[in-house]
Amino acid sequence: MSRDSATRIALIYPELLGTYGDGGNATVLAQRLRWRGLPAEVIGVPAGEPVPAGCDIYLLGGGEDEPQVLAAEGLRQNNAIAHAVAQGAVVLAVCAGYQVIGVSFPGGEGRIHDGLGLVDVETRRSFEQPVPPRAVGDIVVEPAPELALPLLLGYENHGGRTRTLPNGHGRPLGTVRKGVGNGTPDHTDGVVDGRVIGTYLHGPVLAQNPALADLLLSWVHGWLPELAGPPETEVLRQARLHALDVHA
Ligand SMILES: NC(=O)CC[C@H](N)C(=O)O
């Protein structure tokens, strides 16, 4: 079911959660709507500004430890994103953003900080000894079958490891075929709970994975016309999978 009003895409605190170009996820979503003749509005929300209610999609990107703590403190103040999720909004949160939407995460100084509690995951520097090295490099994830998506490609750069709480809601985004992801013994990456997705895939992830972008958009719009490509994306995806020796 499409609608006439512009789809509103909120890009949260890009100066704190924008280190890895994840703001490109907003560009991809807006462009894939416009290519279908549907209006889109990207609303940048600078740190310290109130998060607008009533957006369709909220995007949080990756960041360094201290900016991540500041972002969580700002967002927790009235937890506008949690209210929006309760109204049906979609959230895509990457890396630091993923950690922030969870229940708790470590700051650079090692102290544990509260997250937004949108998903039942917790992040620590490690759940095992010895503490594993930082996860840096390419990551390929086989999405959970019910998502009906092709392989997800990206890169990761994080120290934290993230696990689902006992009896927590949500399921992993998928199984890691290359890389680290959540860094848990089940070799998963990310979480999906309702319309909220967290993942360790940077890239920006939606540029390399247009099918994931369209999944998020379908949660807003229902059915959407098929939209191929752009063709170079598929060429680059195949080249990357070949270089990583990962087969679909
Ligand atoms: N790339 C990131 O967003 C890093 C997240 C977090 N600061 C960590 O290192 O685990």
The ligand as an SDF file (V2000), in Angstrom:
LIG
                    3D

 10  9  0  0  0  0  0  0  0  0999 V2000
   32.6800    0.9110   14.3000 N   0  0  0  0  0  0  0  0  0  0  0  0
   32.0120    1.1860   15.3900 C   0  0  0  0  0  0  0  0  0  0  0  0
   30.9210    1.7240   15.3290 O   0  0  0  0  0  0  0  0  0  0  0  0
   32.6500    0.8470   16.6810 C   0  0  0  0  0  0  0  0  0  0  0  0
   31.6770    0.5910   17.7990 C   0  0  0  0  0  0  0  0  0  0  0  0
   32.3290    0.4900   19.1660 C   0  0  0  0  0  0  0  0  0  0  0  0
   32.9020    1.7600   19.5060 N   0  0  0  0  0  0  0  0  0  0  0  0
   33.3360   -0.6500   19.2140 C   0  0  0  0  0  0  0  0  0  0  0  0
   34.4900   -0.4760   18.9350 O   0  0  0  0  0  0  0  0  0  0  0  0
   32.9530   -1.7630   19.5210 O   0  0  0  0  0  0  0  0  0  0  0  0
  1  2  1  0
  2  3  2  0
  2  4  1  0
  4  5  1  0
  5  6  1  0
  6  7  1  0
  6  8  1  0
  8  9  2  0
  8 10  1  0
M  END
$$$$
